[in-house]
Structures are given as structure tokens and as C-alpha cells.
């Protein structure tokens, strides 16, 4: 539940919606994320952990607060990057599928 709160906060969508965007059924979302999506996920989780430790969070309410704050840090950074580059971090692209296509193309060369 906290993972979904963190994800929702930094992406603006829940995990299930993100999986659907990438055409996933039961596969692990992280295995199909782009490099940027993985980096921002790690930033959101790291920020959340640091905040929870700093505030000695216990229980669901305090950890939910830490999750929203940590995810918010990653969101601010994501929005800043998107504004500077004009490119969206969250994508429909399935990185695992793109990686397989690249491997097959290299094998044919």
C-alpha cells in the first residue's frame, strides 16, 4: 500500500494504471520501466525512507505522510526535468520489450 502511495505521488498515477499503460498483466512493472522511471522510483523511495527515519515514523498514518512527502520530492524533480527537456519521464514504452527488439536487431547484424 505504501509503495502505491509513493508511486501515485511521484507519477500522478497508481501502479495498476502504469502497468496498464505498458500493456502488462502479471509482470513486474520495474522490469519494464525506462531508466528515468527507475531513477525517479528510487529517488521517491529513498526520500521516503530518509524522511520516515528522521521522523521515527511508526504506524500507517506516519508512514503515509512520509510516503507522500518522499514521493512529492521526486515529483518536483520530475516536473522540473520535464519542463527543461520537454520530454515526459513516464511513458507507455515497455523498456523490456525495447531491449529485446534491440538485442534481436544486433543478432541480425
C-alpha beads as a LAMMPS data file, in Angstrom:
LAMMPS data file: protein, C-alpha beads

109 atoms
108 bonds

1 atom types
1 bond types

-500.0 500.0 xlo xhi
-500.0 500.0 ylo yhi
-500.0 500.0 zlo zhi

Masses

1 110.0

Atoms # bond

1 1 1 0.000 0.000 0.000
2 1 1 2.803 2.444 0.832
3 1 1 4.546 1.577 -2.431
4 1 1 1.422 2.581 -4.328
5 1 1 1.158 5.826 -2.335
6 1 1 4.771 6.698 -3.201
7 1 1 4.215 5.772 -6.857
8 1 1 0.963 7.734 -7.082
9 1 1 2.631 10.772 -5.555
10 1 1 5.617 10.977 -7.912
11 1 1 3.889 9.810 -11.118
12 1 1 0.352 11.070 -10.653
13 1 1 -0.939 7.566 -11.473
14 1 1 -1.214 4.383 -9.452
15 1 1 0.840 1.246 -10.099
16 1 1 -2.052 -0.577 -11.773
17 1 1 -2.619 2.260 -14.247
18 1 1 1.109 2.449 -15.010
19 1 1 1.197 -1.312 -15.660
20 1 1 -1.815 -0.986 -17.961
21 1 1 -0.086 1.844 -19.855
22 1 1 2.781 -0.530 -20.604
23 1 1 0.489 -3.417 -21.533
24 1 1 1.497 -5.555 -18.554
25 1 1 -0.657 -8.205 -16.937
26 1 1 1.173 -10.030 -14.134
27 1 1 4.720 -8.907 -14.965
28 1 1 6.772 -6.779 -12.599
29 1 1 6.468 -3.097 -13.535
30 1 1 10.100 -2.340 -12.633
31 1 1 11.313 -4.845 -15.204
32 1 1 9.603 -2.772 -17.882
33 1 1 10.461 0.757 -16.718
34 1 1 12.747 3.110 -18.579
35 1 1 15.981 4.236 -16.960
36 1 1 14.359 7.532 -15.960
37 1 1 11.326 5.808 -14.420
38 1 1 13.621 3.584 -12.367
39 1 1 15.712 6.530 -11.212
40 1 1 12.685 8.534 -10.114
41 1 1 11.206 5.500 -8.369
42 1 1 14.473 5.062 -6.482
43 1 1 14.550 8.771 -5.584
44 1 1 10.972 8.634 -4.276
45 1 1 11.665 5.508 -2.206
46 1 1 14.990 6.800 -0.877
47 1 1 13.439 10.154 0.067
48 1 1 10.559 8.380 1.783
49 1 1 12.906 6.157 3.778
50 1 1 15.057 9.097 4.861
51 1 1 12.006 11.099 5.941
52 1 1 10.453 8.144 7.792
53 1 1 13.731 7.508 9.632
54 1 1 14.168 11.188 10.500
55 1 1 10.663 11.462 11.948
56 1 1 10.863 7.998 13.575
57 1 1 7.662 7.096 11.740
58 1 1 5.609 4.299 13.217
59 1 1 2.242 3.104 12.080
60 1 1 0.335 3.630 8.876
61 1 1 -0.520 7.296 9.350
62 1 1 3.047 8.485 9.904
63 1 1 4.415 6.270 7.134
64 1 1 1.724 7.510 4.754
65 1 1 2.824 11.076 5.495
66 1 1 6.461 10.147 4.845
67 1 1 5.444 8.358 1.619
68 1 1 3.566 11.364 0.292
69 1 1 6.415 13.704 1.183
70 1 1 9.092 11.440 -0.338
71 1 1 7.050 10.903 -3.477
72 1 1 6.484 14.658 -3.667
73 1 1 10.223 15.286 -3.751
74 1 1 10.571 13.001 -6.770
75 1 1 7.530 14.624 -8.397
76 1 1 9.035 18.117 -8.109
77 1 1 12.267 16.868 -9.657
78 1 1 10.390 15.010 -12.423
79 1 1 8.345 18.077 -13.313
80 1 1 11.487 20.254 -13.357
81 1 1 13.238 17.805 -15.695
82 1 1 10.214 17.526 -17.971
83 1 1 9.969 21.323 -18.167
84 1 1 13.666 21.651 -19.040
85 1 1 13.760 18.860 -21.626
86 1 1 10.221 18.879 -22.998
87 1 1 10.213 15.075 -22.583
88 1 1 7.898 13.087 -20.342
89 1 1 9.504 10.744 -17.805
90 1 1 6.502 8.424 -17.507
91 1 1 5.963 6.608 -20.750
92 1 1 3.872 3.930 -22.401
93 1 1 7.075 2.387 -23.709
94 1 1 7.875 -1.038 -22.397
95 1 1 11.623 -0.945 -21.776
96 1 1 11.952 -4.728 -21.567
97 1 1 10.287 -5.078 -24.958
98 1 1 12.507 -2.380 -26.460
99 1 1 15.578 -4.095 -25.032
100 1 1 14.550 -7.411 -26.625
101 1 1 13.976 -5.720 -30.010
102 1 1 17.428 -4.128 -29.780
103 1 1 19.024 -7.500 -28.922
104 1 1 17.305 -9.197 -31.875
105 1 1 18.407 -6.387 -34.217
106 1 1 22.010 -6.743 -33.044
107 1 1 21.896 -10.512 -33.588
108 1 1 20.826 -9.985 -37.192
109 1 1 23.786 -7.666 -37.921

Bonds

1 1 1 2
2 1 2 3
3 1 3 4
4 1 4 5
5 1 5 6
6 1 6 7
7 1 7 8
8 1 8 9
9 1 9 10
10 1 10 11
11 1 11 12
12 1 12 13
13 1 13 14
14 1 14 15
15 1 15 16
16 1 16 17
17 1 17 18
18 1 18 19
19 1 19 20
20 1 20 21
21 1 21 22
22 1 22 23
23 1 23 24
24 1 24 25
25 1 25 26
26 1 26 27
27 1 27 28
28 1 28 29
29 1 29 30
30 1 30 31
31 1 31 32
32 1 32 33
33 1 33 34
34 1 34 35
35 1 35 36
36 1 36 37
37 1 37 38
38 1 38 39
39 1 39 40
40 1 40 41
41 1 41 42
42 1 42 43
43 1 43 44
44 1 44 45
45 1 45 46
46 1 46 47
47 1 47 48
48 1 48 49
49 1 49 50
50 1 50 51
51 1 51 52
52 1 52 53
53 1 53 54
54 1 54 55
55 1 55 56
56 1 56 57
57 1 57 58
58 1 58 59
59 1 59 60
60 1 60 61
61 1 61 62
62 1 62 63
63 1 63 64
64 1 64 65
65 1 65 66
66 1 66 67
67 1 67 68
68 1 68 69
69 1 69 70
70 1 70 71
71 1 71 72
72 1 72 73
73 1 73 74
74 1 74 75
75 1 75 76
76 1 76 77
77 1 77 78
78 1 78 79
79 1 79 80
80 1 80 81
81 1 81 82
82 1 82 83
83 1 83 84
84 1 84 85
85 1 85 86
86 1 86 87
87 1 87 88
88 1 88 89
89 1 89 90
90 1 90 91
91 1 91 92
92 1 92 93
93 1 93 94
94 1 94 95
95 1 95 96
96 1 96 97
97 1 97 98
98 1 98 99
99 1 99 100
100 1 100 101
101 1 101 102
102 1 102 103
103 1 103 104
104 1 104 105
105 1 105 106
106 1 106 107
107 1 107 108
108 1 108 109
